[in-house]
Amino acid sequence: MRFKRRDRCPFNDTPRKRAALERKQRNEREALPLFAAQVAAEQASADDIMAARAKSWDRAEREGRARDASDWRRARAKLASYPADVARALRSYWAINQWPGTAIYLLSMMNMFDNGRLDAVERMLGRGSGAQN
């Protein structure tokens, strides 16, 4: 079955990110000039913030991959719930369409079929135009 692989990209601690962080922290200090020393004392170091961002990035990547895997399991279960001829027609249509190969699009396609809005599959099944009465 056609699918779009989720690319893994690591968090990169770059000089541009550190410069942006320094600007942000400087703006926070300058926004309250009377409390600049207190604001500076409460700000975390750049190394600590970058380490926290890397950890957060890894967690978000894991959660996104888990969500994608869950969506694919749900899509495959839904596809398996159709009669064999309908599932075959849906797989054929999925293989030739130009939609992104994600589980969400596959689920949307099956939802369209369930609601009579996928005429091409209806024609593949020999059911005519697919209009509901």
C-alpha positions in Angstrom: 0.0 0.0 0.0 1.3 3.5 -0.9 2.4 5.6 2.0 4.6 8.6 2.7 7.4 7.8 5.1 7.8 10.2 8.0 11.3 11.6 7.8 13.3 11.9 11.0 15.2 15.1 11.5 17.2 15.8 14.6 17.2 19.0 16.6 20.2 21.2 15.5 21.6 23.7 17.9 22.7 26.4 15.5 24.3 29.8 15.9 21.2 31.4 14.5 19.0 29.7 17.2 21.4 30.9 19.9 21.4 34.4 18.4 17.6 34.4 18.4 17.5 33.2 22.0 19.9 36.0 23.0 17.7 38.6 21.2 14.6 37.2 23.0 16.2 37.3 26.4 17.6 40.8 25.8 14.2 42.0 24.7 12.7 40.5 27.9 15.3 42.4 30.0 14.8 45.7 28.1 11.0 45.5 28.4 11.3 46.0 32.1 14.3 48.2 32.6 13.7 48.6 36.4 13.7 44.9 36.9 16.4 44.0 34.3 18.7 42.4 36.9 15.9 40.3 38.3 14.7 39.2 34.8 18.3 38.3 33.9 18.7 36.3 37.1 15.6 34.3 36.3 16.5 33.6 32.7 18.0 30.2 32.0 21.3 29.7 30.3 21.4 29.2 26.5 22.9 25.7 27.1 20.0 24.8 29.4 17.4 26.1 27.0 18.9 24.3 24.0 19.1 21.1 25.9 15.4 21.5 26.9 14.5 22.2 23.3 16.4 19.1 22.1 14.6 17.0 24.6 11.2 18.5 23.7 12.0 18.0 20.0 12.7 14.3 20.5 9.5 13.9 22.5 7.4 15.6 19.8 9.0 13.4 17.1 8.1 10.3 19.1 4.6 11.5 19.7 4.1 12.4 16.0 5.4 9.0 14.9 3.2 7.2 17.4 0.2 9.3 16.2 1.0 8.4 12.6 1.3 4.7 13.5 -2.0 4.8 15.3 -3.7 6.5 12.3 -2.3 3.8 10.0 -3.6 1.0 12.3 -7.0 2.7 12.3 -7.0 3.1 8.5 -6.0 -0.6 8.0 -8.7 -1.8 10.4 -11.3 0.3 8.6 -10.1 -1.0 5.2 -10.3 -4.6 6.5 -13.9 -4.0 7.6 -15.2 -3.6 4.1 -16.2 -6.6 1.9 -13.4 -8.0 -0.2 -14.5 -6.4 -3.5 -14.9 -3.0 -1.9 -11.6 -3.1 -0.1 -9.9 -4.2 -3.4 -11.5 -1.3 -5.3 -10.5 1.2 -2.5 -6.9 -0.1 -2.6 -6.8 0.2 -6.3 -8.1 3.8 -6.2 -5.7 4.6 -3.4 -2.8 3.3 -5.5 -3.6 5.5 -8.5 -4.8 8.8 -6.9 -2.5 11.8 -6.4 -3.3 12.5 -2.7 -0.5 12.5 -0.2 0.2 9.0 1.0 -0.8 9.5 4.7 -3.2 7.6 6.8 -5.3 10.7 7.3 -5.9 11.0 3.5 -6.7 7.3 3.3 -9.2 7.6 6.1 -10.7 10.7 4.4 -11.0 8.7 1.2 -12.8 5.9 2.9 -15.1 8.5 4.6 -15.9 9.9 1.2 -16.7 6.5 0.0 -18.9 5.8 3.0 -20.8 9.1 2.3 -21.3 8.4 -1.4 -18.8 11.0 -2.5 -16.3 8.8 -4.3 -17.9 8.1 -7.7 -14.7 6.6 -9.2 -14.8 3.7 -6.7 -18.5 3.2 -7.2 -17.8 2.9 -10.9 -15.0 0.4 -10.3 -17.5 -1.7 -8.4 -20.1 -1.4 -11.2 -22.5 0.6 -9.1 -23.1 3.5 -11.5 -22.5 7.1 -10.6 -22.4 6.5 -6.8 -25.3 8.9 -6.1 -27.3 8.0 -3.1 -31.1 7.8 -3.3 
